[in-house]
Each structure stands twice: as C-alpha cells, then as structure tokens.
Amino acid sequence: QVRLVESGGGLVQPGGSLRLSCVVSGINFRIIAVDWHRQAQGKERELVATISSTGSTNYAEFVEGRFTISRDYARNVVFLQMNSLNPEDTAVYYCHTRAYGRDFWGKGSLVTVSS
C-alpha cells in the first residue's frame, strides 16, 4: 500500500522558514517523481514543486528562489525547505505521487504564516 505522510508544518512569522517532510512507503522510492501541492482556504489546490526520480526539480513561479525541494533516497523522504515565507503561503501542503495509473496523496500539513 502506497503511503505518503507529511510533517513539519506549523505557525511561523513572516520572513521565517519551515521544512516539510514527506515519508513515502509501499513503493520503490527510486523510480517515482514526487511533488508538493498546497491549498489555501477557499482556493483550488496548486502545484508548488516537483522532484523527478533522478532529482531534477521544477518550481511554481510564486515560490521560485524561496522554496527548495529535495529527496533522501536512503530514508525515502522528500523535503520542502521554505524560506522567506509570507502570509500568502498559508495553506495545507500535500505530498503527491502518481503510480500504477493512480494518484496518491498524503493527508497534508498545515502551514500558517502570521505575526
């Protein structure tokens, strides 16, 4: 069974940093791409960053230069380092992968940016 479990969210002040983690199990981690999405209250879910099976990365324009996605093949974990956070980054952040013709999602981790 494919599982994705996020952690690391919380409350942070504007300008601060957080690092999210996504632990992946039930699948060969080395062959999947993983991405982070987010959904703010009242808005649609949007793609934030993607990391391929080989470590290539892509970012949404609104996080380029502030967020960094990375992966640890030894621990089956994908990270999202978020710097220079602002209130518009407040959202539930979800980890996602697609395998066997299906989408798999974690339950999400809430990030709140507020003073």
Contacts in CASP RR format, 6 or more apart in sequence:
PFRMAT RR
TARGET T0000
AUTHOR 0000-0000-0000
METHOD contacts of the structure
MODEL  1
QVRLVESGGGLVQPGGSLRLSCVVSGINFRIIAVDWHRQAQGKERELVAT
ISSTGSTNYAEFVEGRFTISRDYARNVVFLQMNSLNPEDTAVYYCHTRAY
GRDFWGKGSLVTVSS
1 26 0 8 1.000
2 24 0 8 1.000
2 25 0 8 1.000
2 26 0 8 1.000
2 27 0 8 1.000
2 97 0 8 1.000
2 99 0 8 1.000
2 104 0 8 1.000
3 23 0 8 1.000
3 24 0 8 1.000
3 25 0 8 1.000
3 26 0 8 1.000
3 104 0 8 1.000
3 106 0 8 1.000
4 22 0 8 1.000
4 23 0 8 1.000
4 24 0 8 1.000
4 34 0 8 1.000
4 95 0 8 1.000
4 96 0 8 1.000
4 97 0 8 1.000
4 104 0 8 1.000
4 105 0 8 1.000
4 106 0 8 1.000
5 22 0 8 1.000
5 23 0 8 1.000
5 25 0 8 1.000
5 95 0 8 1.000
5 106 0 8 1.000
5 107 0 8 1.000
6 20 0 8 1.000
6 21 0 8 1.000
6 22 0 8 1.000
6 93 0 8 1.000
6 94 0 8 1.000
6 95 0 8 1.000
6 106 0 8 1.000
6 107 0 8 1.000
6 108 0 8 1.000
6 109 0 8 1.000
7 20 0 8 1.000
7 21 0 8 1.000
7 23 0 8 1.000
7 109 0 8 1.000
8 18 0 8 1.000
8 19 0 8 1.000
8 20 0 8 1.000
8 21 0 8 1.000
8 109 0 8 1.000
9 18 0 8 1.000
9 20 0 8 1.000
9 93 0 8 1.000
9 109 0 8 1.000
9 110 0 8 1.000
9 111 0 8 1.000
10 18 0 8 1.000
10 109 0 8 1.000
10 110 0 8 1.000
10 111 0 8 1.000
10 112 0 8 1.000
11 112 0 8 1.000
11 114 0 8 1.000
12 18 0 8 1.000
12 85 0 8 1.000
12 111 0 8 1.000
12 112 0 8 1.000
12 113 0 8 1.000
13 113 0 8 1.000
13 114 0 8 1.000
13 115 0 8 1.000
14 85 0 8 1.000
14 86 0 8 1.000
14 87 0 8 1.000
14 113 0 8 1.000
14 114 0 8 1.000
14 115 0 8 1.000
15 83 0 8 1.000
15 84 0 8 1.000
15 85 0 8 1.000
15 86 0 8 1.000
15 113 0 8 1.000
16 83 0 8 1.000
16 84 0 8 1.000
16 85 0 8 1.000
16 113 0 8 1.000
17 81 0 8 1.000
17 82 0 8 1.000
17 83 0 8 1.000
17 84 0 8 1.000
17 85 0 8 1.000
18 82 0 8 1.000
18 85 0 8 1.000
18 111 0 8 1.000
19 79 0 8 1.000
19 80 0 8 1.000
19 81 0 8 1.000
19 82 0 8 1.000
20 36 0 8 1.000
20 79 0 8 1.000
20 80 0 8 1.000
20 82 0 8 1.000
20 93 0 8 1.000
20 95 0 8 1.000
20 109 0 8 1.000
20 111 0 8 1.000
21 77 0 8 1.000
21 78 0 8 1.000
21 79 0 8 1.000
22 34 0 8 1.000
22 36 0 8 1.000
22 77 0 8 1.000
22 78 0 8 1.000
22 79 0 8 1.000
22 80 0 8 1.000
22 95 0 8 1.000
22 106 0 8 1.000
23 75 0 8 1.000
23 76 0 8 1.000
23 77 0 8 1.000
24 32 0 8 1.000
24 34 0 8 1.000
24 76 0 8 1.000
24 77 0 8 1.000
24 78 0 8 1.000
24 95 0 8 1.000
24 97 0 8 1.000
25 76 0 8 1.000
27 97 0 8 1.000
27 99 0 8 1.000
29 71 0 8 1.000
29 73 0 8 1.000
29 76 0 8 1.000
30 53 0 8 1.000
30 73 0 8 1.000
31 53 0 8 1.000
32 53 0 8 1.000
32 97 0 8 1.000
32 98 0 8 1.000
32 99 0 8 1.000
33 50 0 8 1.000
33 51 0 8 1.000
33 52 0 8 1.000
33 53 0 8 1.000
33 97 0 8 1.000
33 98 0 8 1.000
34 50 0 8 1.000
34 51 0 8 1.000
34 71 0 8 1.000
34 78 0 8 1.000
34 95 0 8 1.000
34 96 0 8 1.000
34 97 0 8 1.000
35 47 0 8 1.000
35 48 0 8 1.000
35 49 0 8 1.000
35 50 0 8 1.000
35 51 0 8 1.000
35 69 0 8 1.000
35 95 0 8 1.000
35 96 0 8 1.000
35 97 0 8 1.000
36 47 0 8 1.000
36 48 0 8 1.000
36 49 0 8 1.000
36 50 0 8 1.000
36 69 0 8 1.000
36 78 0 8 1.000
36 80 0 8 1.000
36 93 0 8 1.000
36 94 0 8 1.000
36 95 0 8 1.000
36 96 0 8 1.000
37 45 0 8 1.000
37 46 0 8 1.000
37 47 0 8 1.000
37 48 0 8 1.000
37 93 0 8 1.000
37 94 0 8 1.000
37 96 0 8 1.000
38 45 0 8 1.000
38 46 0 8 1.000
38 48 0 8 1.000
38 89 0 8 1.000
38 91 0 8 1.000
38 92 0 8 1.000
38 93 0 8 1.000
38 94 0 8 1.000
38 111 0 8 1.000
39 45 0 8 1.000
39 46 0 8 1.000
39 91 0 8 1.000
39 92 0 8 1.000
39 94 0 8 1.000
40 88 0 8 1.000
40 90 0 8 1.000
40 91 0 8 1.000
40 92 0 8 1.000
41 91 0 8 1.000
43 91 0 8 1.000
45 94 0 8 1.000
46 60 0 8 1.000
47 60 0 8 1.000
48 59 0 8 1.000
48 60 0 8 1.000
48 63 0 8 1.000
48 67 0 8 1.000
48 80 0 8 1.000
48 93 0 8 1.000
49 57 0 8 1.000
49 58 0 8 1.000
49 59 0 8 1.000
49 60 0 8 1.000
49 63 0 8 1.000
49 67 0 8 1.000
49 68 0 8 1.000
49 69 0 8 1.000
49 80 0 8 1.000
50 57 0 8 1.000
50 58 0 8 1.000
50 59 0 8 1.000
50 69 0 8 1.000
51 57 0 8 1.000
51 69 0 8 1.000
51 70 0 8 1.000
51 71 0 8 1.000
51 78 0 8 1.000
55 71 0 8 1.000
57 68 0 8 1.000
57 69 0 8 1.000
57 70 0 8 1.000
59 65 0 8 1.000
59 67 0 8 1.000
59 69 0 8 1.000
62 88 0 8 1.000
63 82 0 8 1.000
63 89 0 8 1.000
66 82 0 8 1.000
66 83 0 8 1.000
66 84 0 8 1.000
66 85 0 8 1.000
67 80 0 8 1.000
67 81 0 8 1.000
67 82 0 8 1.000
67 83 0 8 1.000
68 79 0 8 1.000
68 80 0 8 1.000
68 81 0 8 1.000
68 83 0 8 1.000
69 78 0 8 1.000
69 79 0 8 1.000
69 80 0 8 1.000
69 81 0 8 1.000
70 78 0 8 1.000
70 79 0 8 1.000
70 81 0 8 1.000
71 77 0 8 1.000
71 78 0 8 1.000
71 79 0 8 1.000
72 78 0 8 1.000
72 79 0 8 1.000
78 95 0 8 1.000
80 93 0 8 1.000
82 89 0 8 1.000
82 111 0 8 1.000
85 111 0 8 1.000
85 113 0 8 1.000
86 113 0 8 1.000
87 113 0 8 1.000
87 114 0 8 1.000
88 113 0 8 1.000
89 111 0 8 1.000
89 113 0 8 1.000
90 111 0 8 1.000
90 112 0 8 1.000
90 113 0 8 1.000
90 114 0 8 1.000
91 110 0 8 1.000
91 111 0 8 1.000
92 108 0 8 1.000
92 109 0 8 1.000
92 110 0 8 1.000
92 111 0 8 1.000
93 108 0 8 1.000
93 109 0 8 1.000
93 110 0 8 1.000
93 111 0 8 1.000
94 105 0 8 1.000
94 106 0 8 1.000
94 107 0 8 1.000
94 108 0 8 1.000
94 109 0 8 1.000
95 105 0 8 1.000
95 106 0 8 1.000
95 108 0 8 1.000
96 103 0 8 1.000
96 104 0 8 1.000
96 105 0 8 1.000
96 106 0 8 1.000
97 103 0 8 1.000
97 104 0 8 1.000
98 104 0 8 1.000
END
